[in-house]
Amino acid sequence: MKNIVITGSTQGIGYGLADEFLALGCKVAVSGRAPDRVELATAALSARHPPDARMYSSSRMYSSSLFGCLCDVTHADQVQALWDAAQARFGQVDIWINNAGLGNLQSDFWELSPEEMQTVVETNVVGAMYGARVAIRGMLAQGFGALYNVEGLGSDGRRVRGLALYSTTKCALAYLTDSLIEETKGTPVLVGALRPGMVMTRLVTQQYKGHPEEWEKVKRIFNILADRVETVTPWFARQVLENNKHGVRIKWLSGAKLMGRFLTAPFRRRDMLAES
């Protein structure tokens, strides 16, 4: 099976993807910027998918099919180190998924601090650029590979008040994806994107922290459109492994599915908040 690197994979969708890829027999490099989260995530995944051998060091914990590596995607050298570690451990990197991302607290744009703006933009845009650069260069050198960017709210031009910062970065990410698709035509590197739709993760729910009135407004939409990580990641993992087409956006919540959710909402009660 495939050797896969996932940035920002100590929780949420990234962690869910790692779990599913391991279940399908792949080798996975889990990464994050917090040492304790990397250790906890790798230990939990190792328990779910017992390795035949374990090795530990001050910066990594890994087995024959799984290892965790510290990586703050806003630092180009750490992103390169993640590629180098995965290549050294697995021999090659078949799939790289740019998943690392941050949201912003629901707020009018002019109320956001410059520090928050910088952090979100550097993580969601610059971090993805660093990941794409490292992955494409490495894959061109080895002669094969696939890169996927995890897009989100804003990637399709939709706007939600209070989330201008996050959505702008995802709009930029979609542009980056399109540009990379064009620039890698005729090369052995496949480029695409994943669009999970609305998934109940901390990134989503914490955006409304401190804004109970806005949270009340969006709860109904969450119950109609949202899904849990363990619902969407098995499907995405299989789609990624099966895909061999360049320039594909793999979408969970298609237009038809979206319409179906709204049409059946009066007859089908979903309580995603109670489940999360």
C-alpha positions as semicolon CSV with decimal commas, in nm:
position;residue;x (nm);y (nm);z (nm)
1;M;0,000;0,000;0,000
2;K;0,093;0,366;0,004
3;N;0,328;0,572;0,221
4;I;0,146;0,885;0,336
5;V;0,242;1,210;0,511
6;I;-0,033;1,420;0,671
7;T;0,041;1,760;0,819
8;G;-0,159;1,868;1,122
9;S;-0,269;1,513;1,196
10;T;-0,273;1,494;1,575
11;Q;-0,648;1,562;1,589
12;G;-0,957;1,623;1,378
13;I;-0,970;1,530;1,012
14;G;-0,594;1,474;0,987
15;Y;-0,600;1,223;1,272
16;G;-0,907;1,055;1,127
17;L;-0,736;1,017;0,790
18;A;-0,427;0,872;0,954
19;D;-0,642;0,619;1,138
20;E;-0,821;0,513;0,821
21;F;-0,508;0,489;0,608
22;L;-0,347;0,267;0,870
23;A;-0,659;0,049;0,878
24;L;-0,624;0,008;0,501
25;G;-0,266;-0,114;0,536
26;C;-0,081;0,209;0,454
27;K;0,222;0,354;0,627
28;V;0,161;0,697;0,778
29;A;0,368;0,985;0,911
30;V;0,168;1,184;1,167
31;S;0,282;1,537;1,240
32;G;0,202;1,839;1,453
33;R;0,369;2,135;1,617
34;A;0,305;2,034;1,982
35;P;0,529;1,753;2,114
36;D;0,270;1,625;2,361
37;R;-0,001;1,603;2,095
38;V;0,229;1,423;1,854
39;E;0,317;1,171;2,123
40;L;-0,045;1,119;2,231
41;A;-0,172;1,082;1,875
42;T;0,101;0,839;1,778
43;A;0,050;0,633;2,092
44;A;-0,326;0,618;2,035
45;L;-0,285;0,515;1,672
46;S;-0,021;0,257;1,767
47;A;-0,267;0,107;2,015
48;R;-0,537;0,089;1,747
49;H;-0,295;-0,049;1,489
50;P;-0,032;-0,243;1,688
51;P;0,315;-0,217;1,534
52;D;0,549;-0,509;1,505
53;A;0,828;-0,293;1,649
54;R;0,861;0,046;1,812
55;M;1,142;0,293;1,826
56;Y;1,164;0,616;2,017
57;S;1,381;0,924;2,006
58;S;1,365;1,274;2,152
59;S;1,173;1,408;1,851
60;R;1,000;1,104;1,699
61;M;0,812;0,792;1,792
62;Y;0,755;0,542;1,515
63;S;0,690;0,181;1,417
64;S;0,722;-0,005;1,092
65;S;0,401;0,152;0,962
66;L;0,361;0,466;1,173
67;F;0,570;0,741;1,319
68;G;0,513;1,086;1,461
69;C;0,726;1,386;1,375
70;L;0,728;1,739;1,511
71;C;0,647;1,987;1,237
72;D;0,533;2,347;1,254
73;V;0,433;2,410;0,893
74;T;0,516;2,780;0,923
75;H;0,884;2,682;0,933
76;A;1,016;2,567;0,597
77;D;1,303;2,373;0,751
78;Q;1,064;2,168;0,965
79;V;0,847;2,085;0,664
80;Q;1,155;1,967;0,477
81;A;1,259;1,765;0,781
82;L;0,918;1,595;0,780
83;W;0,966;1,486;0,419
84;D;1,320;1,371;0,488
85;A;1,211;1,169;0,793
86;A;0,926;1,000;0,605
87;Q;1,146;0,920;0,306
88;A;1,418;0,781;0,530
89;R;1,172;0,567;0,722
90;F;0,950;0,448;0,438
91;G;1,186;0,471;0,142
92;Q;0,946;0,691;-0,055
93;V;0,646;0,920;-0,008
94;D;0,349;0,832;-0,226
95;I;0,095;1,082;-0,093
96;W;0,135;1,413;0,088
97;I;-0,173;1,578;0,240
98;N;-0,159;1,945;0,339
99;N;-0,411;1,936;0,623
100;A;-0,263;2,165;0,890
101;G;-0,486;2,464;0,948
102;L;-0,617;2,712;1,201
103;G;-0,951;2,890;1,231
104;N;-1,033;3,225;1,383
105;L;-1,282;3,310;1,654
106;Q;-1,607;3,433;1,501
107;S;-1,559;3,809;1,488
108;D;-1,595;4,110;1,265
109;F;-1,274;4,131;1,068
110;W;-1,170;4,468;1,208
111;E;-1,183;4,329;1,561
112;L;-0,921;4,064;1,493
113;S;-0,569;4,125;1,621
114;P;-0,277;4,153;1,380
115;E;-0,118;3,860;1,563
116;E;-0,418;3,634;1,496
117;M;-0,427;3,737;1,132
118;Q;-0,060;3,658;1,089
119;T;-0,085;3,321;1,263
120;V;-0,382;3,200;1,060
121;V;-0,243;3,321;0,727
122;E;0,102;3,175;0,793
123;T;-0,043;2,838;0,891
124;N;-0,316;2,801;0,631
125;V;-0,147;2,964;0,332
126;V;0,228;2,983;0,383
127;G;0,232;2,643;0,553
128;A;0,049;2,488;0,258
129;M;0,293;2,657;0,020
130;Y;0,589;2,514;0,209
131;G;0,426;2,170;0,208
132;A;0,351;2,187;-0,163
133;R;0,704;2,302;-0,244
134;V;0,866;2,026;-0,045
135;A;0,631;1,754;-0,167
136;I;0,645;1,846;-0,536
137;R;1,024;1,881;-0,537
138;G;1,059;1,548;-0,362
139;M;0,811;1,373;-0,587
140;L;0,969;1,510;-0,903
141;A;1,302;1,375;-0,779
142;Q;1,162;1,029;-0,704
143;G;0,950;1,028;-1,020
144;F;0,600;0,990;-0,874
145;G;0,362;1,103;-0,602
146;A;0,036;1,279;-0,524
147;L;-0,028;1,603;-0,336
148;Y;-0,365;1,699;-0,187
149;N;-0,466;2,025;-0,021
150;V;-0,751;2,012;0,230
151;E;-0,974;2,302;0,133
152;G;-1,264;2,444;0,333
153;L;-1,507;2,730;0,381
154;G;-1,411;2,999;0,132
155;S;-1,255;2,763;-0,121
156;D;-1,572;2,781;-0,331
157;G;-1,629;3,154;-0,271
158;R;-1,892;3,118;0,002
159;R;-1,885;3,376;0,277
160;V;-1,990;3,355;0,642
161;R;-1,992;3,666;0,854
162;G;-1,725;3,663;1,122
163;L;-1,506;3,410;0,942
164;A;-1,352;3,636;0,679
165;L;-0,997;3,560;0,790
166;Y;-1,026;3,181;0,778
167;S;-1,232;3,183;0,458
168;T;-0,986;3,414;0,282
169;T;-0,703;3,172;0,353
170;K;-0,905;2,882;0,214
171;C;-0,991;3,085;-0,095
172;A;-0,618;3,142;-0,140
173;L;-0,557;2,771;-0,091
174;A;-0,802;2,688;-0,370
175;Y;-0,616;2,928;-0,599
176;L;-0,288;2,764;-0,501
177;T;-0,437;2,423;-0,580
178;D;-0,552;2,539;-0,924
179;S;-0,213;2,691;-0,997
180;L;-0,025;2,379;-0,891
181;I;-0,255;2,162;-1,102
182;E;-0,166;2,376;-1,403
183;E;0,206;2,392;-1,330
184;T;0,246;2,018;-1,274
185;K;0,073;1,912;-1,596
186;G;0,296;1,674;-1,786
187;T;0,492;1,577;-1,475
188;P;0,469;1,254;-1,274
189;V;0,312;1,446;-0,983
190;L;-0,063;1,431;-0,932
191;V;-0,219;1,735;-0,760
192;G;-0,572;1,761;-0,621
193;A;-0,779;1,871;-0,325
194;L;-1,009;1,735;-0,057
195;R;-1,326;1,920;0,038
196;P;-1,475;1,761;0,350
197;G;-1,760;2,011;0,388
198;M;-1,879;2,082;0,741
199;V;-1,716;1,841;0,985
200;M;-1,756;1,857;1,361
201;T;-1,404;1,931;1,477
202;R;-1,258;2,165;1,737
203;L;-1,153;2,399;1,457
204;V;-1,519;2,446;1,362
205;T;-1,683;2,456;1,704
206;Q;-1,422;2,680;1,868
207;Q;-1,478;2,949;1,607
208;Y;-1,796;3,041;1,794
209;K;-1,644;3,037;2,141
210;G;-1,761;3,342;2,334
211;H;-2,040;3,414;2,084
212;P;-2,344;3,218;2,211
213;E;-2,587;3,419;2,001
214;E;-2,406;3,327;1,679
215;W;-2,374;2,967;1,797
216;E;-2,751;2,945;1,838
217;K;-2,797;3,072;1,483
218;V;-2,570;2,813;1,326
219;K;-2,669;2,508;1,530
220;R;-2,959;2,424;1,298
221;I;-2,728;2,438;0,996
222;F;-2,477;2,215;1,170
223;N;-2,746;1,956;1,239
224;I;-2,844;1,957;0,873
225;L;-2,508;1,972;0,700
226;A;-2,238;1,859;0,941
227;D;-2,086;1,514;0,971
228;R;-1,846;1,357;1,214
229;V;-1,481;1,285;1,142
230;E;-1,536;0,909;1,158
231;T;-1,810;0,939;0,897
232;V;-1,614;1,126;0,629
233;T;-1,256;1,004;0,671
234;P;-1,310;0,638;0,570
235;W;-1,463;0,758;0,242
236;F;-1,187;1,011;0,180
237;A;-0,911;0,759;0,251
238;R;-1,049;0,518;-0,006
239;Q;-1,108;0,791;-0,263
240;V;-0,750;0,915;-0,228
241;L;-0,605;0,565;-0,265
242;E;-0,822;0,491;-0,569
243;N;-0,771;0,822;-0,748
244;N;-0,527;0,832;-1,038
245;K;-0,649;1,149;-1,209
246;H;-0,471;1,481;-1,203
247;G;-0,661;1,791;-1,092
248;V;-0,943;1,619;-0,905
249;R;-1,130;1,781;-0,616
250;I;-1,271;1,505;-0,400
251;K;-1,588;1,645;-0,241
252;W;-1,785;1,483;0,038
253;L;-2,083;1,719;0,038
254;S;-2,178;1,732;-0,330
255;G;-2,448;1,961;-0,466
256;A;-2,695;1,673;-0,485
257;K;-2,617;1,562;-0,131
258;L;-2,647;1,919;-0,008
259;M;-2,992;1,959;-0,163
260;G;-3,098;1,623;-0,024
261;R;-2,996;1,723;0,328
262;F;-3,215;2,034;0,317
263;L;-3,511;1,854;0,158
264;T;-3,510;1,576;0,415
265;A;-3,430;1,797;0,717
266;P;-3,799;1,832;0,826
267;F;-3,835;1,453;0,835
268;R;-3,492;1,340;0,952
269;R;-3,369;1,473;1,282
270;R;-2,993;1,482;1,328
271;D;-2,828;1,599;1,651
272;M;-2,465;1,639;1,560
273;L;-2,397;1,849;1,869
274;A;-2,504;1,571;2,104
275;E;-2,289;1,323;1,910
276;S;-1,974;1,538;1,906
